[in-house]
Amino acid sequence: MQILLDHITSTVIAGIVFIILMTLQWRVNETTIERTILYMGKKNTLNLGEIIERDVENAGFNIFPGEDGIITHQNTNYGDDTYTSLLEFVSADEDGNQIKVKYTISLLDSLVINGNPLPLLSLLREEDSGSGYTVAGGSAARLTDFDVDLLSTQNVGATRTDARKLRVRFKTALLPQKLTDDVTVRNQHGIDELIWGMTIEPPGLKMQGFQG
């Protein structure tokens, strides 16, 4: 009887140890996955930010006096907020040639982060070097916000032709590789955001509206 009890006790203990080990392994795996998602999120955010910074600092590149450096700027409502859904402007490529750049932001899905409903957006970046727009590097598919504000030199809102500064902000969602169709489950994945932003005064925009 004692041998049987010892055997049962050892079996129970072994089972508990196994469960603890499995739990620890699951937590290690979960932590590793979270770190990977965070690392890739930071990397993708910085890469996109570098491309946007290069595009925007060259806004209005080599335009003639009175010519529009910002061609199109369009915002779209989402609930009580808005995001920039289309931005088209004159810029320069890496070789110093004048090109046109177009950002098209599309709504893919919706998310809830920290109790707040947010859009899941994709950004399509295209370049036109004179023969029409083609898809170029810098596209992104996991944004929860993308805002471009047109500002005067005094940092107040301006029209396309009067804008001298651009304030760009975007947020990247840290998401699992595959999103389940179950919204309730999907919103329990610890989804968070990374934020990138800058305000820049491109020299080329000084030519906009200039008649002298």
Secondary structure by P-SEA (a helix, b strand, c coil): caaaaaaaaaaaaaaaaaaaaaaaaaaaaaaaaaaaaaaaaaaaaaaaaaaaaaaaaacccccccccccccbbbbbbccccccccbbbbbbccccbbbbbbbbbbbbccccccccbbbbbbbbbbbbbccccccccccccccccbbbbbbbcccccccccccccbbbbbbbbbbccccccccaaaaaacccccccccbbbbbcccccccccc
